[in-house]
C-alpha cells in the first residue's frame, strides 16, 4: 500500500487501527509516533508513565515528563480537542483491561466526530473495554494493518524523494531523520542507532540533542547535571526503549554513557554552550542545500538545521 493510500484511509476513517509491535514485546510502543505525526496527526495520548523516568518519584526528576519533539501530548482523562482535530492514542491490551486508562470514551467520541482517531495497540485483536468485538471488526474502524506496512510505505516515499533510511535497526522515523541530518552536516554515515548515539554529544544541531537537553537540565536554574542514581539511569534506559528497538543491556549501556558524558564534561547537552558550537554554523550552511519547499522531508530537515535547539 502506498503512503498516499494509507494517509487517505486514515483521513477517511472515524477510527483507524494499527497494531505494533508484533509478538510479546513489552517496550518499543512509541516508535510509531513520528510516522503518525508525519501523516498529519499532531496530537497524541498514551500512559503518562511512558514519559517519565519510572520508579523515580523520590528523586528530583522523577515526576517530570520528557519526549521526542514533534507532537502535542495530552493526558488521557483531560482531552478537549475541537471535533475536527485528529488524535493518536497508543495503548496496550494490559492498560485497556487492567487500568483506568480505557480508550472507550475516545472511540465513542470519534465514531461520530469530524476528526479521526488513530489507534496503535499491541495486538491485532485489541478490544476496547466497552466493545463487543475486536476494534478492527467495528464498522466505523479502518484496519491499516501492522506498523511495518506503514514504515515500508515511508521507505518507498523517502526513496522517491532522494532519501534513504540509513539505520538498519530502528523503524522510528524521527531517529532515522537524525541520521540523515548527521550525514548531511558531517558528510559521514552512521548505520546503527548505537553509532548515532556515539556521535550525539558532538552534534548539537540534531533535534535529538534537544530532547536530552531537557532530560539533563537542572530544575529552576541554568546548566545541566547528571542523573541522581543508578536506579534513575536504568529508568532512563527504559525510557529510551519505549522509543528505540534496543534490548535492555544496550539501552542501559547508552543511558550510562550519556549520563557519564554529562558528569565528566559539565557542558554536554547544555543549550547555552551548544548554541555557540561551530557545528551550529555548519548545520545552517548544510541547510542551504535544502530548498525548503521541494518536499515535506526537505522542508523538515531545512527547518531543523536552520533552527536547532
N, C-alpha and C positions, 0 to 999 in steps of 0.2 A: 504494500500500500504506500502511495506517495505521501510526502509530508503535507501537501495541499489537501489530499483526500482525508488524512487524519484530522487536520485542522477543520475542514468542513464538517466532519462527523461530530467533532466536539462542539462546534458553534451551533449546530442544528439540534443538539440534544438538550433535553431538560437535565438529564444526568448522564454523564459519560463515565465508563468504568475501565480502569487499567489495573492489572494485578502485577505486583512486583514486591520483593524479588521472588523467584521460584524456589521451591523447596523450603526446608526448615532453617531459614536464615534469620537470626534474631536481629541483626543490625542491617545497615545499608538502606534503611527505609526512606531516607530523604535524598537519595541520589537522583531521583527522577524530577525533583522540583525545578531545577533550571530548565529542563525541556518543557515542562508545563508552562513555566513563565515565558519562555521564548515563543510559545504558541499563543500568547496573548493574555494569559491569566495572571493578574498582578496581586491577587490576594490568596492567602493560604492559612490553613489551620491544621494543627496536629498537637499531640501531647506536649504541654509546656516543658515537661521534664527532658524532652529531647533537645531543648535549647539551653539547658543548664548543665553545669558540671555536677552530675548527680552525686548524691550521698555526701554533699559538702555543705549542708545547711549550717554547720557550726563554724564554717570558715568565712572569711571576709568576702569571698567571691561566690559563695555557694548559691545565693538566690538570684544572682544576675543572669541575664539571658544573652546569648550570642548566636549569631548565624552568619552564613554567607550572604552577601548582598543580592538584591535583585527583585524582592517582592515584599509586600506588606504582611506581617504576621498578625493574626487575630486569635484571641483566646476563645476557645470553643463556645463557652456559655454566653459570650457578650458580643456576638457578631451582629452588626447593624449596618449592612451594606444596602445601597439602593437596589431595587429589584433587577436592574439591568446589568449589574456587576457580576462577573464570573467569580467563582471561588474554587480553590483546590483544597480538598481535605485528604490528608494522609493518615491512615489508621491501620489497625490490625484486628483480627477476629478476637484476640485477647482483650484489647481495650474496649471493643464493642460489647462483649459479653460479660466482662468482669469488672468494669469500672463505670463511673457515672458519665463517661465521655462518649455516650452514644451519639451517632450522627443521624438518628431517626428524624429529628426535627428539621435538620438541614435538607434531608431527602424530601420530606413533605413540602417544605417551603419551595424548593427549586422545581418540584414536579409541576408547579403551576406558576412559575416565575419567568420573567423575560430572560434572565441570565442563565448560565449553565453551571452546574456543579460537577467538577471533575474529581472523581473518587479514585484514589490509589490505595489499594489494600493488598494484603499479603497472600490471599487465597483466591483462586478463581471462583470458588463457590461462596465467597464472602456474602454474609446476610446481615443486614441491619437488624437491630434488636426487635423492631416493630414489624419487620417484614414477614411475609408468609412463604417466601421462596428466595433463592439466591438473587442478589441485586441484578445481575446481568439478565435474568429472566423477566424482570419487570418491563411492562410495555413502554414506560417512559424512559428507559435506560438504553443507551447505545454502548455495546461492548466493543471497546477499541482493541482489547487483547492484552498480550504481555507487553511490558515496557520495552523489551528487546525489539519489538516491532517498531515502536516509536523511535528508539535510538537508531536503528538501521535506516529509517527514513531520514533522520538528521544526517547520518553519514553520507547518504547519497546527495542530500541538499548541499552540504558543505563542499563535497567534491565538485558539484556543478558550479559552485561559486569560487572555485580555485583554492579551497582549503582542505585540510585533512584532519582527522582525529589522531594526533601524534602519540597519545598514551595508549598502550596496549592493555592496561589493567584497570581501567575505570570506564563507566558509562555515565559519569557525571559531566554534563556538558560545560558547566562553569569551570571545572578543573581542566578539561580539555582546552577551553578557551585560554586559560592562563598559560598553558604550554605553548600555544600558538603565539601569544604575546611575547613570551620569553624568546622564542626563536626569532621573531620579528625584530626585537631590540638587540639581542646579543649575537645574532647570526650563528646560533648554535642550537642543537636539538636536544630534547630530553624524550625518552621513550617510556619511562615508567613514572608513577606518582612519587615514588621514593626519590628518584633523581630530581624531579621538580622541587620537592620539599628541601632537598640538599641545597638548592640554589635560592630558595625563597628569601632567606635573611639578607641576601645581597641584591634583591630585586624589588625595591620599594614601589616601583611603578605598577606591580601586579595587583589587581583587585583582591587577590588572596591575602596580600600583606595587610590590607586594611582590616580584614576580619580578625587577624591575630593581634593587631594593634589594640583592638577593643578588648580582647581577652586578657592581655598583659598590662592594660592600663591601670594605673593607681586610682583609687577612689578619691574623688574630690581634690586631686592635686595633679600637677603635671608629671610626666615621665611614666616609666614602666617598671614593673617589678616581677620577679619570678613567682610562680605559683607556690602556695604556702607549704605543701607537704607532698609526700609520695602518693598519698591517697587522692589528693586533688589532681595530681599529674595523671594518675591512672584513669580518673574520671574524665580528664581531658582526652585521653586516648579513646575512651568510649564515645565521646562527643564526635571525634573525628570519624569513627567507624560508622556512625549514623549516615555520613555523607560520602565516604570513600570506601571502596571494597577492600579493606585491609583485614587481615586476621588480627587477633588480639596482640600477639607479640610484635608485629610490625607497627601497629598503632601505638603501643606502649613505647617502643624504641623511638619513634619520631616525636611523640609528645615529650619524652625526656630530653631529646636532642634540642628541640625548640626551647624548652624551659632552661636548659643549660646555657644556650646561647644568650638568652636574656640575662641570666645570672652573671655570666662572665664578661659580656660586653657592656652591659648597662644602657646601651642605646638601641639595641636591636628591637624593632617594632615600635620605636618611639617616633611618632609622626613629626615632631619638631625637628628631629635630626634627619629624618628621611626626606623631608621636603627640600633640604639643602644638598641632597646627594647628587653627584654628577649624573647618576643614572636617570634622574627625572628629566634632565635635558636630553639625554639620548632617546628616551621614550617619546618625547614630543617631536624630536626630529624624525623618528620612525613613523609617527602618526601622519606625517606629511605625505607618505607614500600610500595612504589610505583615503581616497576621496570619500567624504562622509556620506554621500548619497548614492553610492553604487549598489550596495546590498545591505540588508539588515546586519549581516556579520561584520562587514567593513565599518558600518556606522557604529556598531557596538565597540569594536576594537579601537576605532578612532577616538571615541568619547572617553574610553578608559585610559588611553595613553595620554591624551591631552589634559585630563583632569584626574590624576591619581590622588589618592588619599583625600 
